[in-house]
């Protein structure tokens, strides 16, 4: 019976392994956490683990954040070896980011699965515009990073937005840093660190708000599915360093356009999934 079960789950396991490979590479090359790859894959594949379909969006978001803990840690280490990570920015922004994550988790607690999927699809659409029209952010508006109220607002909003979408927030972080005069390579490397800061409290939060929720997929602790997270993380950690290396030697423009088109496809798929659910 165990062997038969493994055979039944083999396609889902293979798909999650591939999602992990793609998420890890995306995390390294763009400084993102990989959630834009992981969340849609999980929403499609969680039915293999059973449970109430109405909870899949929350489980996908929480599990994505759990994978980002490992992916972003591996990515930021690879970038740090090249001396590209600005740890002072990470330290000064972290308290506000964590506060924002807490707000996002509390919002997720009161939003149903359909609404959360629509939030994800809307966020992905906005991110697609950034990747398809990078010239909107490819300019310098100031020569230093925001401080005071502006930093608290941007960092807090980044944490809230990212925790609701199950992402590492790298796209927004890179945009802010390049607008403030940081090089694209330094921005990508530092954004990978933001992903870790977002993912750790986000994962804990989604575990806590999901405790006691009945009929979750097999292997879930709260809204974090441990088998799914382990499978994805096992391969994402392998490709994150390769993505980081590629970020320092490959032209970014064509890769951004390809990823932007992928995000449009994901957004359309998620809108459709939410509206027909």
C-alpha positions as CSV (number, residue, x, y, z in Angstrom):
1,X,0.0,0.0,0.0
2,X,2.9,2.4,0.8
3,X,4.5,1.6,-2.6
4,X,1.2,2.2,-4.3
5,X,0.8,5.5,-2.5
6,X,4.3,6.6,-3.5
7,X,3.5,5.8,-7.1
8,X,0.3,7.8,-7.0
9,X,2.2,10.8,-5.5
10,X,5.2,10.5,-7.9
11,X,4.0,13.1,-10.4
12,X,3.3,15.6,-7.7
13,X,6.7,15.0,-6.0
14,X,8.5,15.3,-9.4
15,X,6.6,18.6,-10.0
16,X,7.5,20.0,-6.6
17,X,11.2,19.1,-7.2
18,X,11.2,21.0,-10.5
19,X,9.4,23.9,-8.8
20,X,12.2,24.0,-6.2
21,X,14.9,24.0,-8.9
22,X,13.2,27.0,-10.7
23,X,12.5,28.8,-7.4
24,X,16.1,28.5,-6.3
25,X,17.5,29.8,-9.5
26,X,15.0,32.7,-9.6
27,X,15.9,33.5,-6.0
28,X,19.6,33.7,-6.8
29,X,19.4,35.6,-10.1
30,X,16.7,38.1,-9.1
31,X,17.1,38.4,-5.4
32,X,13.5,37.1,-4.8
33,X,12.4,34.3,-2.5
34,X,10.9,32.1,-5.3
35,X,7.3,32.4,-4.0
36,X,6.1,33.4,-7.5
37,X,7.1,29.9,-8.6
38,X,6.2,27.9,-5.4
39,X,2.8,29.3,-4.6
40,X,1.0,28.4,-7.9
41,X,2.8,25.0,-8.0
42,X,1.5,24.2,-4.5
43,X,-2.1,25.4,-5.2
44,X,-2.1,23.0,-8.2
45,X,-0.4,20.1,-6.4
46,X,-1.8,20.2,-2.8
47,X,-4.9,18.2,-3.8
48,X,-2.6,15.2,-4.0
49,X,-2.2,15.5,-0.2
50,X,-6.0,15.8,0.5
51,X,-7.6,18.2,2.8
52,X,-10.2,21.0,2.3
53,X,-9.7,22.9,-1.0
54,X,-10.8,26.1,0.7
55,X,-7.6,26.1,2.7
56,X,-5.1,25.5,-0.2
57,X,-4.3,29.1,-0.7
58,X,-3.4,29.7,2.9
59,X,-1.3,26.4,3.0
60,X,0.4,27.4,-0.3
61,X,1.4,30.8,1.1
62,X,2.6,29.5,4.4
63,X,4.5,26.6,2.8
64,X,6.1,29.0,0.3
65,X,7.4,31.2,3.1
66,X,8.9,28.1,4.8
67,X,10.8,27.2,1.6
68,X,12.1,30.8,1.3
69,X,13.8,30.5,4.7
70,X,16.2,28.0,3.2
71,X,16.3,29.4,-0.4
72,X,17.0,32.9,0.7
73,X,19.6,31.8,3.3
74,X,21.5,29.8,0.6
75,X,21.2,32.7,-1.9
76,X,22.4,35.4,0.5
77,X,25.4,33.3,1.5
78,X,26.3,32.9,-2.2
79,X,26.1,36.6,-2.8
80,X,27.9,37.4,0.5
81,X,30.9,35.3,-0.7
82,X,31.2,37.9,-3.5
83,X,31.0,40.8,-1.0
84,X,27.8,42.1,-2.6
85,X,25.4,42.0,0.5
86,X,24.8,45.3,2.4
87,X,24.1,43.9,5.8
88,X,23.7,47.4,7.4
89,X,20.6,47.9,5.2
90,X,19.2,44.5,6.2
91,X,19.7,45.3,9.9
92,X,18.2,48.7,9.8
93,X,15.2,47.6,7.8
94,X,14.5,44.3,9.7
95,X,12.4,45.6,12.6
96,X,9.9,47.4,10.3
97,X,9.8,44.4,7.9
98,X,9.0,42.0,10.8
99,X,6.3,44.3,12.0
100,X,4.8,44.4,8.5
101,X,5.0,40.6,8.3
102,X,3.0,40.4,11.5
103,X,0.3,42.7,10.1
104,X,0.2,40.6,6.9
105,X,-0.3,37.3,8.9
106,X,-3.1,38.9,10.9
107,X,-4.8,40.0,7.6
108,X,-4.4,36.5,6.2
109,X,-6.2,35.1,9.2
110,X,-9.4,36.9,8.4
111,X,-9.2,36.6,4.5
112,X,-10.8,33.5,2.9
113,X,-8.9,31.3,0.4
114,X,-10.6,32.8,-2.6
115,X,-9.8,36.4,-1.6
116,X,-6.2,35.4,-0.7
117,X,-5.8,33.9,-4.2
118,X,-7.1,37.1,-5.8
119,X,-4.6,39.1,-3.7
120,X,-1.8,36.9,-4.9
121,X,-2.9,37.2,-8.5
122,X,-3.1,41.0,-8.3
123,X,0.3,41.2,-6.7
124,X,1.8,39.0,-9.4
125,X,0.3,41.3,-12.1
126,X,2.0,44.3,-10.5
127,X,5.3,42.5,-10.4
128,X,5.0,41.4,-14.0
129,X,4.8,45.1,-15.0
130,X,8.1,45.7,-13.2
131,X,9.9,42.8,-15.0
132,X,8.4,43.7,-18.4
133,X,9.0,47.4,-18.1
134,X,12.2,47.7,-16.1
135,X,12.8,51.2,-17.4
136,X,10.2,52.4,-15.0
137,X,12.6,51.7,-12.1
138,X,15.9,52.0,-14.0
139,X,16.7,55.5,-12.8
140,X,18.1,57.0,-9.7
141,X,15.9,59.4,-7.7
142,X,18.2,59.9,-4.7
143,X,21.7,58.9,-3.5
144,X,20.8,57.4,-0.1
145,X,18.3,54.9,1.3
146,X,15.2,56.2,3.0
147,X,15.3,56.7,6.8
148,X,12.8,57.6,9.5
149,X,9.1,57.5,8.7
150,X,9.7,56.8,5.0
151,X,11.9,53.7,5.8
152,X,9.3,52.4,8.3
153,X,6.5,52.8,5.8
154,X,8.3,51.2,2.9
155,X,9.7,48.3,5.0
156,X,6.5,47.7,6.8
157,X,4.5,47.7,3.6
158,X,7.1,45.3,2.1
159,X,6.6,42.9,5.0
160,X,2.8,43.0,4.8
161,X,2.7,42.6,1.1
162,X,5.2,39.8,1.0
163,X,3.6,37.8,3.8
164,X,0.2,38.0,2.1
165,X,1.7,36.7,-1.2
166,X,4.2,34.1,0.2
167,X,7.1,35.8,-1.4
168,X,10.5,37.2,-0.3
169,X,9.8,40.8,-1.3
170,X,12.9,40.9,-3.5
171,X,11.3,42.6,-6.5
172,X,10.2,45.6,-4.4
173,X,13.4,45.7,-2.4
174,X,15.6,45.8,-5.6
175,X,13.4,48.5,-7.1
176,X,13.8,50.7,-3.9
177,X,17.5,50.2,-3.7
178,X,18.3,50.9,-7.4
179,X,16.1,54.1,-7.2
180,X,18.3,55.1,-4.2
181,X,21.6,54.7,-6.1
182,X,22.6,51.1,-5.3
183,X,23.9,49.0,-8.1
184,X,21.7,46.2,-9.5
185,X,24.0,43.5,-8.3
186,X,24.3,44.9,-4.8
187,X,20.5,45.4,-4.7
188,X,19.8,41.8,-5.8
189,X,22.2,40.4,-3.2
190,X,20.8,42.5,-0.3
191,X,17.2,41.7,-1.3
192,X,18.0,38.0,-0.8
193,X,18.6,38.9,2.8
194,X,15.3,40.6,3.1
195,X,13.7,37.3,2.0
196,X,15.1,35.5,5.0
197,X,13.9,38.3,7.4
198,X,10.4,38.0,5.9
199,X,10.2,34.3,5.7
200,X,11.1,33.3,9.3
201,X,8.4,35.2,11.1
202,X,6.0,34.6,8.2
203,X,6.4,30.9,8.5
204,X,5.9,30.9,12.3
205,X,2.9,33.2,11.9
206,X,1.2,30.9,9.3
207,X,1.8,27.9,11.5
208,X,0.2,29.6,14.4
209,X,-2.9,31.0,12.6
210,X,-3.5,27.6,11.1
211,X,-3.3,25.6,14.3
212,X,-6.6,23.9,15.0
213,X,-8.0,24.4,11.5
214,X,-9.6,21.0,10.5
215,X,-9.0,19.0,7.3
216,X,-5.6,20.4,6.2
217,X,-3.4,18.5,3.7
218,X,-1.4,15.6,5.1
219,X,1.7,16.6,6.9
220,X,0.6,20.2,7.7
221,X,1.4,22.1,10.9
222,X,-1.0,25.0,10.8
223,X,-0.8,26.4,7.3
224,X,2.7,25.1,6.6
225,X,2.9,21.7,4.8
226,X,6.1,20.1,5.9
227,X,6.4,17.5,3.1
228,X,5.9,20.1,0.4
229,X,8.3,22.5,2.0
230,X,11.0,19.8,2.4
231,X,10.7,18.6,-1.2
232,X,10.9,22.1,-2.7
233,X,13.7,23.3,-0.3
234,X,15.8,20.2,-1.1
235,X,16.2,21.3,-4.7
236,X,15.9,25.1,-4.4
237,X,19.0,25.2,-2.2
238,X,20.9,23.4,-5.0
239,X,20.1,26.0,-7.7
240,X,20.2,29.2,-5.6
241,X,24.0,29.5,-5.8
242,X,23.8,28.9,-9.5
243,X,21.3,31.7,-9.9
244,X,23.5,34.0,-7.8
245,X,26.5,33.3,-10.0
246,X,24.4,33.9,-13.1
247,X,23.2,37.3,-11.7
248,X,26.9,38.5,-11.8
249,X,27.6,37.4,-15.3
250,X,24.4,37.3,-17.5
251,X,22.6,40.2,-19.0
252,X,19.5,40.9,-16.9
253,X,17.2,42.5,-19.5
254,X,16.2,39.4,-21.5
255,X,15.9,37.3,-18.3
256,X,13.6,39.9,-16.8
257,X,11.3,39.9,-19.9
258,X,11.0,36.1,-19.8
259,X,10.2,36.1,-16.1
260,X,7.7,38.9,-16.6
261,X,5.8,36.8,-19.2
262,X,5.8,33.9,-16.8
263,X,4.4,36.1,-14.1
264,X,1.6,37.2,-16.4
265,X,0.7,33.6,-17.1
266,X,0.7,32.9,-13.3
267,X,-1.5,35.9,-12.7
268,X,-4.0,34.8,-15.3
269,X,-4.0,31.2,-13.9
270,X,-4.5,32.4,-10.4
271,X,-7.4,34.8,-11.4
272,X,-9.1,31.9,-13.2
273,X,-8.5,29.5,-10.2
274,X,-10.1,32.1,-7.8
275,X,-13.0,33.0,-9.9
276,X,-14.1,29.4,-10.8
277,X,-13.5,28.0,-7.3
